[in-house]
Amino acid sequence: MLDRSQSLLPCLDDWMSCTDSLRRVDAIFVLAGREIRKHYGLELFCQGLAPRILFSVARFEIRRFSKMSLPTPLDLLKLASDVPPPLRHFFVLFEGGRVQVEYVLPRRFGTLTEIESVARWLDKNPEIHSLLIISTSTHLRRVRMCCRSLFRTNIEVALIAAPESSSTADEGRQSTIKSTRAVLIELLKVLLYWALLRLRQRS
């Protein structure tokens, strides 16, 4: 059974990892999650790929985020202190030496909530016509589905995968099992999101 799953894994992984090429854009958006996403986003921002970068920062990332080498110093933990921990989720925008923090109400489907919030942010910033979005490679298919359904039609989107961790803590058979499980779970999420977005379009 494992061998059969292993043979399907590369095809599923390639399909879900729908990465685009790097390009200059009006803004970079980094989804909440693994810290490597934020470091990679900062690297691209510092390279001048966009004049602004928008981070999605969830509850358990707030402390680490404030300790990063940010374009403008920010104590997000202090700003979040009045919000109950389960409800902490923020968008943080860096542009032209300024920083702006916006609260995002967490909801059941995290990625859908983030892309909905970005769509509203784009509507409030009509000068932005191109967006580079950073996440984990296998997460990109689901992100693309949300963008196509929720963004206004004149937004050009480039999806970029953050580099994978170089950690070798999990190797061999156990690593393969974990990778296979992760891809299959993500596939189930893609199917769920497909159904959710279809229902939204019909309502």
C-alpha positions in Angstrom: 0.0 0.0 0.0 2.8 2.4 0.8 4.6 1.7 -2.5 1.4 2.5 -4.4 1.0 5.8 -2.4 4.6 6.6 -3.1 4.1 6.3 -6.9 1.1 8.7 -6.7 2.8 11.2 -4.4 5.0 13.0 -7.0 2.1 13.5 -9.4 -0.1 14.9 -6.6 2.7 17.0 -5.2 3.4 18.5 -8.7 -0.2 19.3 -9.3 -0.7 21.0 -5.9 2.7 22.9 -6.1 1.5 25.2 -8.9 4.4 27.6 -8.5 4.8 30.7 -10.8 8.0 32.5 -11.7 9.4 35.4 -9.6 8.5 38.8 -11.0 8.2 42.4 -9.9 4.7 43.2 -8.5 2.8 45.9 -6.7 2.7 44.0 -3.4 3.9 40.8 -1.7 1.5 38.8 0.6 2.8 36.2 3.0 0.3 33.7 4.4 0.3 32.8 8.1 2.1 29.6 9.0 5.7 28.4 8.8 8.2 31.0 9.8 10.3 30.3 6.7 7.5 31.9 4.6 8.0 35.2 6.4 11.8 35.2 6.1 11.5 34.4 2.4 9.0 37.2 1.9 11.3 39.7 3.7 14.2 38.5 1.4 12.2 39.2 -1.7 11.0 42.5 -0.4 14.5 43.6 0.4 15.5 42.6 -3.2 13.0 45.2 -4.4 10.4 42.9 -6.0 7.6 45.0 -4.5 7.3 48.4 -2.8 5.1 46.9 -0.1 4.7 43.6 1.8 1.7 42.4 3.7 2.1 39.6 6.4 -0.7 37.5 7.8 0.3 36.8 11.4 -1.7 34.2 13.4 -1.9 33.7 17.1 1.1 31.5 17.7 3.4 33.6 15.4 3.0 37.0 17.1 5.9 36.8 19.5 8.4 35.4 16.9 7.3 37.9 14.3 8.1 40.8 16.5 11.7 39.5 17.0 12.3 39.3 13.2 14.5 41.8 11.4 11.5 43.8 10.1 11.7 46.8 7.8 10.2 48.9 10.7 10.4 47.8 14.4 7.1 46.5 15.7 6.0 45.1 19.0 3.0 43.2 17.7 2.6 41.3 21.0 2.0 44.6 22.8 -0.6 45.7 20.2 -2.3 42.3 20.5 -2.5 42.3 24.3 -6.1 43.6 24.4 -7.3 40.8 22.1 -8.1 37.4 23.6 -5.4 34.9 22.5 -7.8 32.6 20.5 -8.9 35.7 18.5 -5.5 37.0 17.6 -4.8 37.3 13.9 -3.4 40.4 12.2 -2.4 41.8 8.8 0.9 43.8 9.0 1.8 46.0 6.1 5.2 47.5 5.5 5.5 50.3 2.9 7.8 53.3 2.5 9.2 53.1 6.0 5.8 52.9 7.6 4.0 50.0 9.3 0.2 49.4 9.5 -1.5 46.8 11.6 -5.1 45.6 10.8 -7.1 43.0 12.8 -8.4 39.9 11.0 -11.2 38.0 12.7 -10.2 34.3 12.7 -12.8 31.9 11.2 -13.2 28.2 10.7 -11.4 27.9 7.3 -8.1 29.7 7.8 -6.9 30.0 4.2 -10.3 31.0 2.9 -10.5 33.7 5.7 -7.0 35.0 4.7 -7.8 35.3 1.0 -11.1 36.9 1.7 -9.4 39.4 3.9 -6.8 40.1 1.2 -9.6 40.5 -1.4 -11.1 43.2 0.8 -7.7 44.8 1.3 -7.2 44.9 -2.5 -10.6 46.5 -2.9 -9.5 49.3 -0.6 -6.3 49.7 -2.5 -7.3 49.9 -6.2 -3.8 51.0 -7.3 -2.6 47.4 -6.7 -2.9 45.3 -9.8 -0.3 42.5 -9.2 0.3 40.4 -6.1 3.0 37.8 -5.3 1.7 35.3 -2.7 4.1 33.2 -0.6 3.1 29.9 1.0 4.2 26.2 1.3 4.4 24.5 -2.1 1.6 22.0 -1.6 -0.6 24.7 -0.2 -0.5 26.7 -3.5 -3.3 24.9 -5.4 -5.8 25.7 -2.7 -4.6 29.3 -2.5 -5.0 29.6 -6.3 -8.5 28.3 -6.2 -9.4 31.0 -3.6 -7.8 33.8 -5.5 -9.6 33.0 -8.7 -12.9 32.9 -6.9 -12.5 35.9 -4.6 -10.1 38.5 -6.2 -11.3 41.1 -8.7 -10.5 40.1 -12.3 -7.8 42.7 -12.9 -5.5 41.3 -10.2 -2.5 39.4 -11.6 -1.4 36.8 -9.1 2.0 35.0 -8.9 2.2 32.1 -6.4 5.6 31.4 -5.0 6.7 28.5 -2.7 8.9 29.3 0.3 12.0 27.1 0.4 11.6 23.8 2.2 13.4 23.4 5.6 16.8 21.8 5.4 16.2 19.8 8.6 17.2 16.2 8.4 15.5 15.2 11.7 13.0 12.9 9.9 14.6 10.7 7.3 13.9 7.4 5.4 10.6 5.6 5.7 9.1 7.7 8.5 9.7 10.9 6.5 8.1 9.3 3.4 5.0 8.3 5.4 4.7 11.8 6.9 5.1 13.4 3.5 2.5 11.1 1.9 0.1 11.8 4.7 0.6 15.6 4.4 -0.1 15.5 0.6 -3.2 13.4 1.0 -4.6 15.7 3.8 -3.9 18.7 1.5 -5.7 16.9 -1.3 -8.8 16.5 0.9 -8.6 20.2 1.8 -8.5 21.1 -1.9 -11.7 19.0 -2.5 -13.4 20.6 0.4 -12.5 24.1 -0.7 -13.7 23.3 -4.2 -17.1 22.5 -2.8 -17.1 25.5 -0.5 -16.2 27.9 -3.4 -18.8 26.4 -5.7 -21.5 26.9 -3.0 -20.4 30.5 -2.6 -20.7 31.1 -6.3 -24.3 29.7 -6.4 -25.5 31.7 -3.3 
